[in-house]
Amino acid sequence: MSAGKSKIVEIFPPDGGWGWIIVGSCFMVTVCTRAVTRCISIFFVEFQAHFEADYSSTAWIHSLVDCTTMLCAPVGSLLGNQWSCRVAVMLGGLLSSCGLLLSSFATSLELLYFTMGVFTGLGFALCYTPAIALVGCYFQRRKALAFGVAMSGSGIGTFVLAPVVQVLIDLYAWRGALLILSAFVANLCVCGALLRPITVQREKWVETGDYRFYSKNMSAKQSVPSSLPVTHPQGNPASGLKERCCFSSCFLSNSEYHFLLLPDFLGLALSFLFLASGCSLPFVYLVPYALSVGVSHQNAAFLMSILGAINIVGNITFGWLMDRRCLKPHCLTCYIVAVVMEGLSCLFVVQLCTFAHLVPFALVYGYFDGAYVALIPVVTSDLVGVPYLSSALGVVYFLHAIPYLLSPPSGGWLVDITGTYTATFFLSGATLLVSALIVSAVAGIRCCCHQDTKHNPLPLILSKQSDNCLNNQTTV
């Protein structure tokens, strides 16, 4: 056989099969992390009565859980890349369950800050990003739908868990409810056990020198789309082909954050700062605003139920729509439209003064909120490539941390200063529109600067470090 023949490596995500088990596991991860975080606010009245604390002191518990989850998202990405998504999620499940367990024995509010706010939040951070990233490794053609179903666990979990948690508090008091919630969150360990590393096929025969190689299968913690270029190190081609290779952090360890140098990603990251500053304010201040204009307590609470329920519809339907052939190339445009619709609805909400008028706002805002949440992993994946998705999502969710911590108090400060909710909702709408404007600018610059409209992912360079990751390389 002739020497020096080049080799083309083609790698295909399965787009189904065990991938749907991964989607189901990620769905439960979002239920046990994001939905449980939202349900923590149900304990506020109990904490206030037991520890004789004011609302602002008690509210720090929820802020710390949310902030720690996002702030430590890169730690979850690092562990997922360094070991595996399975190890990261199982470790996070153990930490978060222990945090809630210790919280049930708390004797002061300060102890709850640590056990529930920091300890549980850190466990959630280790679970959230790796589970979402692994979904992107199993799907390519139906990626948006897979992400939509996986991310809908937050809305569905909130809708189901909120009344259940209240019943548990009524039956067993807040300590007993936290014990049961701790056992429920321990199911994250089961979800992590199901996140098995992906196995893909190499379909090409290779001829080099006097040897012919065929790669039967490759076990990887992350896969790459077939269009992703793979480059082999300099040196003897035959010895290079004999080396085992794994698309994991073993060979990405020195370059997995190169996407931070991409101008496109920097623009997207800046937009996420504004997005996170505005998207949480309606969830915090919709009910107080409704009460201030004369809506009954029952109807005001029902507005939140509408937001949660329609959020699920936005997750799934937008995910399904983005997988249609006609819309798939325009995923970034659809993301921009979703954020713009959110921003516009916030600007006009102060003109709505009855329950009948606020219901359409809840429907519109809830739907497009679910849409953009489902599209964040898709847009990020298209921008940086699947091998860098876990690390990129860690950075993306890290950027949500500080706005999540500061924007609700800032909105409350505006209410105290002005005496109305107008400035708060204008702030929310303005920041969302600025976020959409930044992403639009990024999209426009990409169209002008690149001949092709699709961003080429960062090239992968196989190194000898990958020798520790893969077996099943055979010589014919």
N, C-alpha and C positions, 0 to 999 in steps of 0.2 A: 504494500500500500504506500502511496506517496506521502512524504513527510511534510509537515507544516500545514496541514489542512486546518482551516479555521473552524471553530465550533460555535454554533448558535444555540443558546439556552432559552427554552420557552417554558414559562411557568404559569399555570392557570389556577386561579382560585376556584374552588368547587361550585360556588354559587348555589348551594343547597345542601342536601344530605345532613351531615352533622352540623352544618352551619345553622340550621334552624334550632338545634339544641343550644348552640351558642347564643342565638337571639333570645331564646327563652330564658337562659341563664342571665343574660344582660338585663332583660326585662325585670327579673326578680331582684337583681342588684340595684336597679333604679328604684324599685319599690322599697327595698330595705335601707336605702341611703337617702334619696331625695324625699320620698314620701314620709318616711319616719322623721326626717328633719322638719318638715312642715307640721307634723303632728305634735312636735314638742311644745308648740305654743298652747296646746290644749292644757298642759300642765301648769301654765302661768298662774292661774287663779289659786291653784292648790299650793304652789310655792310661795305666793304672796301671803296667803293665810297662815301657812305653817311657819315661815321664817320671818313674818311680819316685815316684809320688804316692800318698797314701792315698785311701780311698774317699770321704771327705767332700769333699776338694778336687776330686776328679774329678766327683762328683755335682752340683757347682755348674754344670757345663756344661748338663746337662739342665734344671735349674731355671731357668737364664738364658734358654734357648730358649723354654721354656713361658711364663715370666713376660713376656719381651719381646713374644711373640706376642700375649698378651692385653693387656698394658699399652699397646701401640701400636695396638690395634684402632681407637680413634677416629681415628687418622691415616689408616688405610685407608678409613674411612667418609668422611673429609674429602676425600681425593683422589678417591674414587669419585663423590662429589657434585659436586666442583669441576670435574673433567674428565669421566671416565666410568669405569664399572666395568672396561671393557676396558683402559684405560690403567693403572689401579691394579694390576690383576692381572698385566699384562705387566711392569710396572716391578718389582713384588714378585718375580716369577719370576726376573728378571735379578739382583736383589740377593741372593736366597737361593741361587741357583746359584753366583754369584761367591763368596758366603760359604763354601759347602762346598768350592769349588775352592781358595780360599786356605787353608782348614783342612787340606787334604791336604799343604800345605807348612809347617805350623806347626812351630816349633822349641821351643815351651814351652807349658805349660798355660795361662799367662796370655794368650798369643796366641789360643789356642782359645776362651777366654772371650769375646774380642772378635769373632773371625771367625765362630765357630759360634754362640756364645751370643747376641750382640747383632746382628751383621750378618745372619745367616741368620734369626734371630727377627724382625727388622724386616721382611725380605722376606716371611715367612709372614704377618705382620700385614696387610701391604698386600693380600694375596690373599684372606685368609679371609673377612673381613666383607663386602666388596663382592660376592663371588661368591654368598654365601648370600642377601644382600639382593635380588639380581637374580632369584633363583628366585621370591621373593614377588611380584615385579612381573609375572611371566608367568602366575601361577596364582591363582585365587580359589576355584573349586569343588573342585579337587583339590589344594589347597595343602598339606595335611598329608602326603599321600602323596608329593608332590614333594619336600618337605623331608626326609621319612624316607629316600627313596632317595638324595638328595644327601648327607645326613649319614652314611649307612652306609659311605661310603668310608673313614672312620677305622678301623672294625672290620675290614672286608675287607682294607684295605691292610696293617694290622698282621699279620693272619693270613697274608698272602702274602709280605710284604716281610721279615718277621723271619727265616725260614730262608734266604731269598735273600741277605740281607746277611751272614749268618754264612758262607755258602758263598763269597761274594766276599772276605771277610776271610781265609778259609783259602787261597784261590787267589792273591790279590794283596796281602795284608797290609792294614793299616788305611788306609794312604795311597791305595793303588789302589782300595779299596772306596769311599773318599770321593770320588775322581775320578769313578767310575761313578755314584755317587749324585748328584753334582753335575749330570751330564748328564741323569739321570732327572728331577731337579727342574726342569731347564730346560724341561720340557714344560709348566710353568705358563704360559709365554709363548704356547704353542699354545692352551691352554685359554682364556687371556685374549682371544686373537684371535677366538674363537667367541662371546664375550659381546657380541653386537651390541645396540645400543640398541633398545628395544622400539618397535614401530609399532602404534598403535591407531587406531580409527575414531571419528569423530564422526558420529552418525547423524541429527542434527537440522538441518532448514532453519531459517534465521534471517531475519526480516524486521524491518528498522529503518529508518524514514524512507523514502527512495527507493531503498534498496539491499537486496538479498537475498544472503546469504552462505551458502556451503556448505563446510564444512571437509572435504576429502578424506581426509587422513590427518595424523597427528601423530607425529613422531619424538620419543621421550622416553627419558630415562635411567631414569625410574621411572614407573610407571602408577599409577592410583588406581582403586578399585572404583566401580561405578556409583552407589553411595549417597553418595559423598563430595561435599559441597557445594563449589561453585566460585563465587567472588565476583569481580566485575570492579571495577576502580578507578573512582572518581568522575570525571565529566567527560562528554564527548560520547560517547554510546553507539556511534555508527557508527565513530568513530575507535578506540574501545576494541576493537571487534570486528575491525578491520583489523590490530590488533597481533598479531604472532606470539606464541605462547605455548608454553612447554615446562615439563613438570613435572620440574624438575631443581633443582639447588642454585642455579641462576641467579636464581630468584625466592624460593627458600627460604633464601638465604644469611643473612638477618637473623632468621629465625624457625624454622629447622630444629631448634633445640634447645628449643623451647617445651614439648615434652613433659616436660622435666625439672621443670616446675612442677606437673605433674599429681600429686596425692596418690596415685593408683593406681599410677603408675609408680615413685614414691618407695618405696612399700611393696614393690613387686616387686623393686626394686633392693636393698633391705635383705635380702629373702629370698635373693637370689642370693649375697650375701656369706656367709651361713650355708651355703648349698648348696655353694658352691665349697670351703668349709672342710672339709666332711665327705665329699664324693663321691670325692676322690682317695685317701683313706687306705686303703680296702680294696685298691685296685690296688697300693699300695706294700707293704702289710703282710700280705696274704693268704698269700703264699708263705712268708715267715718264720714266720708263725703255724702254718701246716701242718707245716713242718719241726720246730717246737718241740713238737708233739704226736705226733711219730713218723711222719709221712707221708714216704714216700721222695721223693728229689729229682725223680725222673721224674714221679711222680704230682702233686707240688706244682706243677711247671711245667705239667702238663696242666690244672690248675685255671685257670691264666691263659689257656690256649687256649680253654677252655670259656667264660670270661668274654668273650673277644673274639668268638667265634663267635656266642654267643647275643645279644650286643650288636647284631649285624647284624639278627637276627630282630626284636628290639625296635624298632629304627629303622623297619623297613619295615612290620611288621604294625600297630604303633600308628599310623603315618602313614595306612595304609589304613583302619583302624577310625575314625579321627577324621574322615574324609571321608564316612562314612555319615551319612545324613540324621538318624537318631535320636541320634547322638552329637555331631554337629558343634556344636550350641549348648552342649555341656557340655565343651568342650575344656579349660577351666581346671580343672574338677573332675577330669578324667582326669589332668591334670598333677599335681594335688595327690595323687591316689591313687598315682601312680608314685613320687613322692618319699617318701610315707609308707611304702610297701612297702620301699623301699631302707633307710629308717631302721630299721624293725622288724627287717629281716633282719640288720642290723649289730648290733643289741642282743642277738640270740640266737646269733650265730655262735660266741661263746666257749663255748657249751654243746656244740658239735660238735667231737668229738675224733678222728674217723676220716675217711679219704678218702671212704668211702661217704656219710657225713653231710655233708661239705663240698661234695660235688657239687651237691646241691639248693640250697645257699646260692649257689654260683656261677651256677646257672641262674636263680634268682630275682633276684639282684642284677644280673647281666649284662643280663637282659631289661628290667627296669625302668630301668636306667641308659640303655640305648639308647632307651627310650620317652621319658624326660624330655628327653634331648638333642635328639631330633627335634621335641619340642613347644615348646622354648624360642623358636625363631623364630616359630612359629604364635601362641603366647600374646602375644609382644611385638607382633606385627603387629596382632592383634585389639585390643590396648590403645591403640596410638599411631596406627595407620593405616599403609597401605603407603608413602605418600610420605616418612614419617619412619623407615621400617624400618632403612635403612642406618645412620643416625645413632644410632638406639636400640640396634641390635645392637653398634655400636662401644662404647657406654657399658656395655652388659650384659657383653661379654667383657672390657672394662677392669676391671670389678668382680671378675672371676675371678683377676686377676693376682696380687695380694698374698696371698690365701688359698692359691693354688697354690704360691707361694714359701715360705710359712711353715708350712702345715699338716703336711707330711711331717716337718720337723724337730721340730715340737711333738709329733707322735705318737711319734717316736723318743725324745724327752726323757721322755715318760710311761713308755715301756718301760724306760728306764734307771732311773727313779725307783722304779717298782713291781716290776720284774722279770718282769712278765707283759704280755700284749697286751690284757688285759681293758679297762683304762682307755682305750686307744687306740680300740678298736672302740666303746666306750660314747660316747666323744667324737664319733666319726663318726656314730653313730646319733642322738645327741642334737641335733647341729647340723642334720642332715637333717630331723628332726621339727620343730625350731624354724622352719626355712625353710618347711615345709608349713603350720605354724600361722600364720605371717605372711601367706602367700598366701591362706589360708582367711579370715583377718580382712579382707583386701582385698576378696575376693569377697563376703563378707557385707555390708561397708559399701557396696559398689556396689549390691547388691540393695536395701538400705534407702534409699539416697540418690537413686537414679535410678528414674524411673518405668518406663523400659525397661531390660531386663537387658543390653543391648548398648551398649558405650561408643561414643559418637559421636566419630569421629576429628577432629583439629584441622582447622578450615576452612582452605582454601587461598585466598590472595589473589593474583591475577595482577598483576604489576607490569611496568613498562616494561623492566626488566632482562632479562625473558624474550625480548626481541626478538632476542637473539643466538643463540637455540637452535633455532628452527624455521623451516622453509620449507613450501611447498605449501599456503599459504592462498590460496584463489581467490575471486573475486567474479563472481557471475552477473549 
